[in-house]
Amino acid sequence: MEKNPPRLPGYQLPTKPHLSRGRETHGFLTPAQDLMPQVISIPPRRVLPIIFLPGIMGSNLRMSAARQVALEKTNNIAWRPENKTASIALANASPRQRQIQLDAAQTEVDTYEPARQSTGDANESSDHRHSAVTVSVRYPVSVGIDMPLLMDDPKSMPFAKTKEQKARERGWGEVFFGSYSELLETCELRLNTAFRRGKMDSWWRGIIGVAPEEWQASPQPRLIPLEEPALKNALKDCWFPVHAMGYNWLESNRKSGIVTAKRISALIEKYKAEGFQCEKVIVVTHSMGGVGRPCLDSPRNG
């Protein structure tokens, strides 16, 4: 991968996926002698979100305000393995304290909500709570700013976001990031950069033409190897944003499945409202599948 990705010639204008499917932007006036063009990168019209569901205990949870007060906690963390202080305190707690803290009726997924105080601590922002999410993805080509891809916005841009903030908006901080970061970043990078100038990225050579059994796929029914034309056709004019969705693993899988199904429906509608063609998602699960099966079996409207 190139250390210094080439940029399109000209001034890169913001690509705003929520405005006319990225076809609308904002330019600026320059002196008449400035002949440099202003360039906008257009995102694909189709979106196929990748939804990752973690295994049991792989979702971060927070407790209700009432339960936080009852336990005299300085924040509302109920379960977050990457927070050593909270983890040590839970490990040293009595069985009764653990039972009270890990109460399904008083807990929910610890989602990223920078617009409101959701950490139970006036001195802790949502960004700080989700600071374990760092993004090392480097795309092989520069595609503009404020893109749907996980790239930093220029600091001079109003309401600029870092690539980490964009990843947190996709739920990457809802799950045990230390365990799942490689999976999330691999899907994000490889699906969105499989072809460049018509040529397939060399990373895919380990998959194209290889018997699925080599990936530990079930030998029955027998699957044919993936070929390059099929891959190119599947990825053509499509963007694959990778999302993570935690769930309250203290609840039953059926109940969590219904909640997750509604979240997936809302995500699809969000992309449609932004003008994209979004008809389905790809669900990737870990371990025993988490809420994957009951989620897919559940009616999306509950």
Legacy VTK file of the C-alpha trace (Angstrom):
# vtk DataFile Version 3.0
C-alpha trace
ASCII
DATASET POLYDATA
POINTS 302 float
0.000 0.000 0.000
1.287 3.432 -0.938
2.614 5.600 1.891
1.471 8.793 0.155
-1.814 8.124 -1.662
-2.312 10.239 -4.801
-4.897 13.004 -4.660
-7.129 14.161 -7.461
-5.819 17.445 -8.965
-7.601 20.467 -7.549
-9.175 21.657 -4.332
-10.899 18.770 -2.574
-14.418 19.796 -1.588
-16.357 18.063 1.201
-18.285 14.986 0.140
-21.385 14.910 2.296
-23.130 11.545 1.975
-26.246 12.858 3.736
-26.816 15.536 1.047
-28.305 14.161 -2.177
-26.314 10.941 -1.824
-23.076 12.897 -1.856
-23.929 14.746 -5.091
-24.247 18.088 -3.298
-21.347 20.033 -1.796
-20.165 23.535 -0.984
-17.505 25.308 -3.042
-15.813 28.672 -2.606
-14.789 31.735 -4.607
-11.177 32.267 -5.668
-9.340 35.036 -7.572
-9.916 35.000 -11.342
-6.285 34.013 -11.989
-6.679 30.889 -9.869
-7.427 28.214 -12.466
-7.253 25.260 -10.086
-10.505 23.250 -10.326
-12.635 22.365 -7.326
-13.163 18.626 -7.070
-15.810 16.521 -5.351
-15.550 12.765 -4.938
-18.889 11.025 -5.494
-19.636 8.013 -3.283
-21.264 4.885 -4.739
-25.046 4.898 -5.066
-25.503 1.522 -3.336
-24.781 0.808 0.319
-24.468 -2.667 1.817
-23.702 -2.267 5.534
-21.697 -4.930 7.318
-23.195 -5.472 10.798
-20.931 -7.138 13.339
-22.521 -8.750 16.397
-20.083 -9.791 19.142
-20.113 -12.958 21.205
-21.423 -13.290 24.752
-20.006 -10.620 27.095
-18.478 -8.832 24.091
-20.848 -5.849 24.357
-20.153 -2.922 26.696
-22.978 -2.081 29.102
-23.907 0.900 31.250
-26.274 1.005 34.220
-29.240 3.245 34.879
-28.792 6.519 36.769
-30.761 5.104 39.702
-28.540 2.040 39.921
-25.415 4.197 39.697
-26.613 6.246 42.674
-27.500 3.115 44.632
-24.000 1.697 44.083
-22.365 5.093 44.731
-20.443 4.896 41.447
-18.699 7.908 39.899
-19.730 6.728 36.419
-22.325 4.386 34.927
-20.050 1.618 33.617
-21.640 -1.762 34.245
-19.391 -3.840 31.988
-16.418 -2.569 29.971
-13.438 -4.986 29.985
-11.074 -2.420 28.477
-11.540 -0.101 31.453
-9.079 -1.608 33.936
-10.310 0.405 36.892
-13.914 -0.687 36.408
-12.898 -4.283 35.672
-10.753 -4.593 38.801
-13.515 -3.086 40.928
-16.031 -5.589 39.538
-13.648 -8.490 40.072
-13.159 -7.466 43.716
-16.859 -6.824 44.323
-18.988 -9.163 46.398
-21.388 -11.549 44.626
-24.281 -9.354 45.755
-22.666 -6.211 44.321
-22.009 -7.947 41.010
-25.591 -9.131 40.857
-26.876 -5.608 41.466
-24.477 -4.067 38.926
-25.159 -6.676 36.237
-28.938 -6.430 36.382
-30.626 -6.890 33.021
-33.484 -4.597 34.025
-31.083 -1.775 34.944
-28.537 -1.984 32.111
-28.310 -1.119 28.423
-25.704 -1.010 25.669
-23.111 1.715 26.269
-23.633 3.577 23.000
-21.653 6.550 21.701
-23.676 9.722 22.298
-21.459 12.841 22.155
-24.444 15.191 22.016
-25.535 14.364 25.568
-23.975 13.359 28.866
-24.329 9.579 28.698
-21.420 8.477 30.894
-22.870 9.304 34.303
-19.762 11.411 34.968
-19.784 15.140 34.306
-16.027 15.032 33.738
-16.102 12.193 31.206
-17.211 12.781 27.628
-18.591 10.115 25.363
-15.422 10.368 23.269
-13.302 9.664 26.335
-15.501 6.713 27.289
-15.032 5.249 23.809
-11.364 6.255 23.494
-10.258 2.631 23.076
-11.500 2.949 19.480
-8.513 3.988 17.400
-8.472 3.522 13.631
-5.359 2.398 11.771
-7.091 1.931 8.405
-5.213 3.662 5.568
-7.005 3.692 2.241
-4.813 3.357 -0.871
-6.281 6.484 -2.462
-7.387 9.854 -1.168
-11.066 10.356 -1.887
-11.822 13.756 -0.457
-12.991 14.925 2.945
-16.050 14.255 5.092
-16.399 10.997 3.190
-18.334 7.960 4.364
-14.943 6.246 4.610
-13.086 6.448 7.914
-10.863 9.444 7.210
-10.076 12.552 9.268
-11.803 15.773 8.249
-9.556 18.861 8.031
-9.484 20.622 11.408
-10.465 23.890 9.707
-13.736 22.368 8.542
-16.831 23.267 10.622
-17.911 20.352 12.805
-14.887 18.352 11.643
-14.763 14.725 12.785
-11.840 12.398 13.232
-11.851 8.917 11.766
-12.185 7.613 15.313
-15.345 9.637 15.893
-16.797 8.305 12.658
-16.001 4.747 13.754
-17.585 5.373 17.159
-20.721 6.624 15.412
-20.834 3.226 13.724
-20.832 1.499 17.089
-17.229 0.320 17.212
-17.031 1.408 20.858
-20.091 -0.648 21.809
-18.043 -3.838 21.582
-14.802 -5.113 23.125
-12.608 -3.255 20.660
-9.377 -4.874 21.811
-10.715 -8.224 20.607
-12.610 -7.128 17.510
-10.623 -4.237 16.023
-8.747 -6.402 13.511
-11.964 -7.902 12.170
-13.705 -4.520 11.893
-10.760 -2.814 10.196
-10.097 -5.714 7.821
-13.695 -5.707 6.578
-13.710 -1.904 6.287
-10.472 -1.727 4.322
-10.641 -4.807 2.097
-14.247 -4.517 0.942
-13.922 -0.817 0.101
-10.547 -1.037 -1.681
-10.711 -4.385 -3.496
-10.198 -2.760 -6.914
-8.216 0.283 -7.927
-8.114 1.552 -11.505
-9.701 -1.733 -12.533
-7.045 -3.921 -10.906
-7.708 -6.173 -7.944
-5.738 -5.554 -4.762
-3.120 -8.230 -4.143
-4.586 -9.051 -0.711
-7.495 -10.806 -2.415
-5.138 -13.305 -4.100
-5.353 -15.391 -0.951
-9.104 -15.771 -1.461
-9.802 -15.644 -5.196
-9.776 -19.121 -6.723
-9.121 -20.806 -3.374
-11.384 -23.692 -2.354
-13.758 -22.555 0.437
-12.676 -25.552 2.517
-9.352 -23.735 2.933
-11.305 -21.061 4.845
-12.730 -23.840 7.056
-16.075 -23.673 5.263
-18.325 -26.704 5.562
-17.564 -29.238 2.796
-21.300 -29.843 2.331
-22.910 -28.365 0.391
-19.827 -27.925 -1.722
-19.129 -24.291 -2.582
-17.262 -23.196 -5.681
-14.255 -20.866 -5.323
-14.839 -17.140 -5.633
-13.584 -15.799 -8.971
-12.408 -12.273 -9.745
-15.275 -11.335 -12.146
-17.852 -12.335 -9.539
-16.076 -10.266 -6.886
-15.865 -7.231 -9.167
-19.550 -7.506 -10.049
-20.572 -7.798 -6.380
-18.532 -4.760 -5.326
-19.327 -2.561 -8.338
-20.726 0.855 -7.389
-21.239 -0.223 -3.783
-19.983 1.094 -0.462
-19.557 -1.289 2.493
-19.638 0.662 5.786
-18.762 -1.583 8.722
-20.946 -1.161 11.808
-20.834 -2.892 15.180
-23.959 -3.384 17.268
-23.679 -4.359 20.883
-26.595 -5.949 22.702
-27.536 -6.513 26.322
-26.233 -10.043 26.823
-27.859 -10.115 30.258
-31.216 -10.257 28.485
-32.592 -13.236 26.583
-31.322 -13.655 23.033
-34.865 -13.303 21.747
-35.385 -9.915 23.385
-31.951 -8.679 22.326
-32.626 -10.004 18.835
-35.791 -7.926 18.519
-33.957 -4.789 19.683
-31.082 -5.426 17.263
-33.453 -6.096 14.381
-35.073 -2.701 14.979
-31.648 -1.041 15.030
-30.784 -2.662 11.701
-34.069 -1.477 10.186
-33.396 2.053 11.434
-29.913 1.966 9.896
-31.291 0.884 6.529
-33.859 3.683 6.640
-31.131 6.171 7.555
-29.145 5.331 4.443
-32.297 5.455 2.316
-33.137 8.891 3.729
-29.674 10.053 2.640
-30.517 8.982 -0.903
-28.630 5.695 -1.080
-29.959 2.414 -2.361
-29.879 0.188 0.720
-31.974 -2.956 0.650
-30.197 -5.381 2.961
-27.234 -5.883 5.267
-24.601 -8.546 5.847
-24.556 -9.808 9.448
-21.267 -11.156 10.806
-21.290 -12.828 14.222
-18.681 -14.135 16.629
-18.588 -17.244 18.810
-22.036 -18.806 19.223
-23.569 -16.138 17.048
-24.792 -13.873 19.801
-28.226 -12.597 18.858
-27.660 -13.216 15.153
-30.195 -15.978 14.589
-33.004 -14.628 16.786
-32.301 -11.192 15.285
-32.820 -12.483 11.748
-35.828 -14.550 12.805
-37.477 -11.641 14.643
-40.014 -9.309 13.000
-38.256 -5.969 12.613
-41.148 -4.077 14.065
-41.174 -6.203 17.195
LINES 1 303
302 0 1 2 3 4 5 6 7 8 9 10 11 12 13 14 15 16 17 18 19 20 21 22 23 24 25 26 27 28 29 30 31 32 33 34 35 36 37 38 39 40 41 42 43 44 45 46 47 48 49 50 51 52 53 54 55 56 57 58 59 60 61 62 63 64 65 66 67 68 69 70 71 72 73 74 75 76 77 78 79 80 81 82 83 84 85 86 87 88 89 90 91 92 93 94 95 96 97 98 99 100 101 102 103 104 105 106 107 108 109 110 111 112 113 114 115 116 117 118 119 120 121 122 123 124 125 126 127 128 129 130 131 132 133 134 135 136 137 138 139 140 141 142 143 144 145 146 147 148 149 150 151 152 153 154 155 156 157 158 159 160 161 162 163 164 165 166 167 168 169 170 171 172 173 174 175 176 177 178 179 180 181 182 183 184 185 186 187 188 189 190 191 192 193 194 195 196 197 198 199 200 201 202 203 204 205 206 207 208 209 210 211 212 213 214 215 216 217 218 219 220 221 222 223 224 225 226 227 228 229 230 231 232 233 234 235 236 237 238 239 240 241 242 243 244 245 246 247 248 249 250 251 252 253 254 255 256 257 258 259 260 261 262 263 264 265 266 267 268 269 270 271 272 273 274 275 276 277 278 279 280 281 282 283 284 285 286 287 288 289 290 291 292 293 294 295 296 297 298 299 300 301
